Amino acid sequence: MPGKLIRTALVTGNSSGLGLGLTRMLKDQGAAVYGLSRSGCPEETAGDIRVDLADYAGIAPAMVQLLDGVERLDLVVLNAGLLGQIQSMQEADIAEVRQLMDVNVWANKPILDHLLARGIEVGQIIAISSGAAVSGNFGWSGYSISKAALNMFVQLYAHEFPETPMHSLAPGLVDTAMQEFISQEVDVERFPALKRLQEARGTDAMPDNDTAAQMILDSLERVRAIPTGRFIDLRNL
Ligand SMILES: NC(=O)c1ccc[n+]([C@@H]2O[C@H](COP(=O)([O-])OP(=O)(O)OC[C@H]3O[C@@H](n4cnc5c(N)ncnc54)[C@H](OP(=O)(O)O)[C@@H]3O)[C@@H](O)[C@H]2O)c1
C-alpha cells in the first residue's frame, strides 16, 4: 500500500550519511526538504542552514530563518548525531560526553519548541536512535547514554505533539562516516561488540545511506501504527 505523500520535510544532519540519503530520497519523491548541519548539504534543497547544534543559542535563530513561511512539515527527522569515542566509562571525558548529550539529545529541544511555538503542523516525527540505546555493550559510553536519553526525550515530547505520531527509531547498520570511523579507528579485540559491525561492512547487513534512507521512508506507515512515543528498531518492524 503506498504511504502518505511527503511534500515537505525537515532533516537535521543533512550534510552526510543517513541525513543526506534521506534528503536525496525525499527530493526524488518531489518533496521540498529543509535541513541543517555544520558543513551544509551538498544537494540543492528548499532550505539549508549551517549551524553547530552544540551551540544551543544558535539553534532557534537558525530555525526561524530556515522555516520562514513554512506552515506544515509532513515529516521531521531528527537525525544529526555524534558517535564520540569508543571507550570504557572510566576513560570517558566529561566534556566529551556532555557534548554528545548536547548534540544527540538537547539540540532537538529548540527545534521541537520552535515547531510548537510557531504552530507548524507536523505530520510525523522520527528521531534517529540506535540499538546502542538499549544494548549497553562495553565501549559505547556517552553515545549509548545519549541515545537512551533520546528515547525518553521522544516519549516525553510525544505528549506535547498529540496530533503527530512521534517515535525514536534505530535504523540498523548504515555504511556512513560513523561506520568508517568504527572500522578504522577502534580496537576490536578490546571491544568485541564492534567485530559484528566490521564484519557487516560491504554486506546487505549494512546498506549504504540512500538504501537505508529509503528503508526508513518505506517504514513510515508501519511506524505510525505503533503507539506514539515508542522506541522502534527497524530490524524488528
Ligand atoms: N551509521 C550507523 O550505522 C548508525 C546506526 C544507528 C544510528 N545511527 C544514527 O544515525 C544518525 C546519522 O548518522 P550517520 O551514520 O549518517 O553519521 P554521519 O555521516 O557522521 O552524519 C552525521 C550528521 O550529523 C551532523 N552533525 C553532527 N554533529 C553536528 C553538530 N554539532 N551540529 C550540526 N550537525 C551535526 C553531521 O553534519 P556536520 O558534520 O556537517 O555538522 C552529519 O550531517 C545519527 O544520529 C547516528 O547516531 C547511525
The ligand as a Tripos MOL2 file, in Angstrom:
@<TRIPOS>MOLECULE
LIG
   48    52     1     0     0
SMALL
NO_CHARGES

@<TRIPOS>ATOM
      1 N1         25.6480    4.6530   10.7210 N.am      1 LIG1
      2 C1         25.0540    3.7890   11.5010 C.2       1 LIG1
      3 O1         25.2760    2.5580   11.4070 O.2       1 LIG1
      4 C2         24.0470    4.2620   12.5100 C.ar      1 LIG1
      5 C3         23.4230    3.2980   13.3090 C.ar      1 LIG1
      6 C4         22.4870    3.7240   14.2560 C.ar      1 LIG1
      7 C5         22.1850    5.0630   14.3730 C.ar      1 LIG1
      8 N2         22.8340    5.9790   13.5980 N.ar      1 LIG1
      9 C6         22.4580    7.3730   13.7690 C.3       1 LIG1
     10 O2         22.1840    7.9300   12.5030 O.3       1 LIG1
     11 C7         22.3420    9.3450   12.5640 C.3       1 LIG1
     12 C8         23.1810    9.7980   11.3780 C.3       1 LIG1
     13 O3         24.4990    9.2950   11.4940 O.3       1 LIG1
     14 P1         25.3770    8.8320   10.2400 P.3       1 LIG1
     15 O4         25.7500    7.4200   10.4490 O.co2     1 LIG1
     16 O5         24.7200    9.2510    9.0000 O.co2     1 LIG1
     17 O6         26.7270    9.6740   10.5060 O.3       1 LIG1
     18 P2         27.3830   10.9160    9.7670 P.3       1 LIG1
     19 O7         27.6090   10.6340    8.3290 O.co2     1 LIG1
     20 O8         28.5540   11.2540   10.6290 O.co2     1 LIG1
     21 O9         26.2680   12.0610    9.8500 O.3       1 LIG1
     22 C9         26.0440   12.8170   10.9930 C.3       1 LIG1
     23 C10        25.2700   14.0660   10.6050 C.3       1 LIG1
     24 O10        25.0290   14.8140   11.8100 O.3       1 LIG1
     25 C11        25.5200   16.1290   11.6430 C.3       1 LIG1
     26 N3         26.0740   16.6830   12.8760 N.ar      1 LIG1
     27 C12        26.9220   16.0760   13.7400 C.ar      1 LIG1
     28 N4         27.2860   16.9340   14.7020 N.ar      1 LIG1
     29 C13        26.6520   18.1090   14.4400 C.ar      1 LIG1
     30 C14        26.6470   19.3890   15.0450 C.ar      1 LIG1
     31 N5         27.3770   19.6530   16.1450 N.pl3     1 LIG1
     32 N6         25.8950   20.3640   14.5000 N.ar      1 LIG1
     33 C15        25.1760   20.1340   13.3820 C.ar      1 LIG1
     34 N7         25.1280   18.9380   12.7520 N.ar      1 LIG1
     35 C16        25.8760   17.9500   13.2680 C.ar      1 LIG1
     36 C17        26.6470   15.9980   10.6140 C.3       1 LIG1
     37 O11        26.8320   17.2420    9.9410 O.3       1 LIG1
     38 P3         28.1450   18.1630   10.0990 P.3       1 LIG1
     39 O12        29.2940   17.2870   10.4560 O.co2     1 LIG1
     40 O13        28.2300   18.8270    8.7620 O.co2     1 LIG1
     41 O14        27.7950   19.1130   11.1750 O.co2     1 LIG1
     42 C18        26.0760   14.9630    9.6590 C.3       1 LIG1
     43 O15        25.2310   15.5750    8.7090 O.3       1 LIG1
     44 C19        22.9920    9.6400   13.9170 C.3       1 LIG1
     45 O16        22.0110   10.0890   14.8320 O.3       1 LIG1
     46 C20        23.5170    8.2850   14.3480 C.3       1 LIG1
     47 O17        23.6260    8.1740   15.7440 O.3       1 LIG1
     48 C21        23.7470    5.6120   12.6760 C.ar      1 LIG1
@<TRIPOS>BOND
     1     1     2 1
     2     2     3 2
     3     2     4 1
     4     4     5 ar
     5     4    48 ar
     6     5     6 ar
     7     6     7 ar
     8     7     8 ar
     9     8     9 1
    10     8    48 ar
    11     9    10 1
    12     9    46 1
    13    10    11 1
    14    11    12 1
    15    11    44 1
    16    12    13 1
    17    13    14 1
    18    14    15 2
    19    14    16 1
    20    14    17 1
    21    17    18 1
    22    18    19 2
    23    18    20 1
    24    18    21 1
    25    21    22 1
    26    22    23 1
    27    23    24 1
    28    23    42 1
    29    24    25 1
    30    25    26 1
    31    25    36 1
    32    26    27 ar
    33    26    35 ar
    34    27    28 ar
    35    28    29 ar
    36    29    30 ar
    37    29    35 ar
    38    30    31 1
    39    30    32 ar
    40    32    33 ar
    41    33    34 ar
    42    34    35 ar
    43    36    37 1
    44    36    42 1
    45    37    38 1
    46    38    39 2
    47    38    40 1
    48    38    41 1
    49    42    43 1
    50    44    45 1
    51    44    46 1
    52    46    47 1
@<TRIPOS>SUBSTRUCTURE
     1 LIG1         1 GROUP 0 **** ****
